[in-house]
Amino acid sequence: MQIFNEIDINKGLSLAFGFFDGVHLGHQAVIKSAVNFARKNNTKSAIITFHNHPCCFFYHVKPKYLIKKHTKIELFEKMGVDYLYFLQFDEYLAMMNASDYLKDVIIKHFAPAAISTGFNYFFGANKSGNTELLCTMQNEFCYKYFEIPPVMFNNEVISSTAIRENLSHGNIELVNSMLGYNYFVEEIVVLGQQLGRELGFKTANLIYPNNLIEIGKGVYKATVDYKGKNYTAIANYGTRPTLFHDKKPVLEVHLLDFDENIYNETIKVNFIKKIREEKKFHSVEELKTQIKEDIDKLYHI
């Protein structure tokens, strides 16, 4: 997959439009539409997206995302996308009406063979462009338009907003079902206070990415990918109220049947199922007993 940070002339492509935070099942349906059309019609597929969400421009905020940009790129590539265009959402684009954006940006540079979007896609100043406009203009500009209907799970429309809300509440099984893959954090193991060792459960400590939505505090069944191998693990995200009550939550992961020194190594923690909420125990011994019970549960869930 080739990645571009500015528009160039590349005509006859099958395009997918969207920001695609999380690349959930709904996003995947849009992208697959573009990729499948390209393959059937002997052309190439491309995603047109932005470096940062447009809300960064309009509201001067730094939003928390579901996944990092490099993870998004990896997921796009796995889906068979040929080209990826990251545009800079600036005043020029923000002030451009939908018809001009379609004509002077998309048609001028890409003259697309096809365009795929989600059912709720908007573009142009004041969200003046929508799926109806894309459908109406397809004959004039000689492209085939595909409006992808909502993808549902448990009678709920899958959306990045719904996933963010459920992730923050620790509803990880629902999150994973909506994503179509297990939610994960991939970070470097940092040196902690080595309390896990003293408790009899060595842990790998990771700093949760500050630009991502935080997973709900609690204890989770997890798996860890490290150097091509996958290990069953138990992960705790919280403030460790029994021992310290940290101001900033800490992600601690105990890998079963593992005893290597992995400080400064990168590991991928995949969250599978929430075991319980975070809790303050009356004593260290009570905490140790609970950890043993938590680990026992891993073999039965």
C-alpha positions, 0 to 999 in steps of 0.5 A, spaced: 500 500 500 502 506 498 501 512 502 500 519 500 500 526 505 497 530 499 493 529 493 496 528 486 493 526 480 491 518 480 485 517 476 480 511 475 480 509 482 475 506 487 475 510 493 472 510 500 471 516 504 471 516 511 475 518 517 475 510 520 477 511 527 477 504 529 476 501 523 470 497 525 465 492 522 461 498 519 468 501 516 470 495 514 464 494 509 465 501 506 472 499 505 471 492 502 466 495 497 471 499 494 476 494 494 471 489 491 469 494 486 477 495 484 478 488 483 472 486 479 474 492 474 481 491 474 483 498 477 486 500 484 482 502 490 484 508 495 482 511 501 481 518 502 481 520 509 484 526 514 491 526 518 486 528 524 479 528 525 475 535 523 473 537 530 481 538 531 480 544 526 473 546 528 473 546 536 481 546 537 481 540 541 485 534 541 480 528 541 481 521 544 481 516 538 480 508 538 486 506 535 493 509 533 494 512 526 499 506 525 494 501 527 489 504 522 494 504 516 496 496 518 488 494 518 487 498 511 493 494 508 490 488 511 484 489 507 487 490 500 487 497 499 492 500 494 493 507 496 492 511 502 491 519 502 491 523 508 489 530 507 490 536 511 483 538 514 484 546 513 481 552 512 481 551 505 477 545 505 472 547 511 470 553 507 469 549 501 462 547 499 460 540 498 459 541 490 466 544 489 469 539 494 467 534 489 468 537 483 475 541 484 478 536 489 475 529 488 473 529 480 479 533 478 484 529 481 481 522 481 476 522 476 473 516 480 470 509 477 467 508 484 465 512 490 463 508 497 461 511 503 457 509 509 450 511 510 451 517 514 457 520 511 457 528 510 462 533 507 463 540 505 462 546 509 456 546 514 455 538 512 452 541 505 454 534 502 451 527 503 450 521 500 444 523 496 448 528 493 453 523 491 448 519 488 445 524 484 452 527 481 454 520 479 451 520 472 454 527 471 461 525 473 461 518 471 462 514 477 458 508 480 456 510 487 455 505 493 452 507 499 453 502 505 447 501 509 448 501 517 452 494 520 448 492 526 450 488 532 444 486 538 440 491 534 444 497 535 448 501 529 455 499 530 459 506 530 465 509 533 461 513 538 458 507 541 464 503 541 468 509 545 462 509 550 462 501 551 470 501 551 470 507 557 465 502 561 469 496 560 464 492 556 470 489 552 466 483 549 461 488 546 467 492 543 470 486 540 464 484 537 463 491 534 470 492 531 471 485 528 477 484 532 480 484 539 481 491 542 488 492 544 494 496 546 501 495 544 506 499 548 513 498 551 514 495 558 516 500 563 520 499 569 514 499 575 515 499 582 516 491 582 510 490 587 507 484 583 514 480 584 513 481 591 506 479 591 508 473 587 505 475 580 510 479 576 507 484 572 509 488 565 507 495 566 505 499 560 503 506 560 496 507 557 497 511 550 494 518 552 491 519 545 486 513 546 480 512 549 481 509 556 478 502 557 474 502 563 478 500 570 478 493 572 481 486 571 481 483 564 482 476 561 487 478 556 492 475 551 499 478 550 503 477 543 510 478 544 516 476 539 511 471 535 508 468 541 501 469 544 500 468 552 494 468 556 494 473 561 491 477 566 490 485 565 489 490 570 487 497 569 486 502 574 489 506 580 491 500 585 487 503 591 489 497 595 497 499 595 497 506 592 491 509 589 495 512 584 493 519 581 494 516 574 491 509 572 496 504 570 496 498 566 499 492 569 499 485 565 501 478 568 503 473 563 501 466 565 507 461 564 512 466 562 518 468 566 522 473 562 525 480 563 521 484 558 523 491 560 523 496 554 520 491 550 514 492 546 508 487 547 501 487 544 495 486 550 489 484 547 483 485 551 478 479 551 473 479 557 472 483 563 473 479 570 471 484 575 471 491 577 477 494 580 476 494 588 480 496 594 481 490 599 482 491 606 489 487 606 495 485 601 493 478 603 486 479 601 489 482 594 493 476 593 487 471 594 483 475 589 488 475 584 489 467 585 481 467 584 482 471 578 487 467 574 483 461 576 477 464 572 482 465 566 481 457 565 474 457 565 472 463 561 
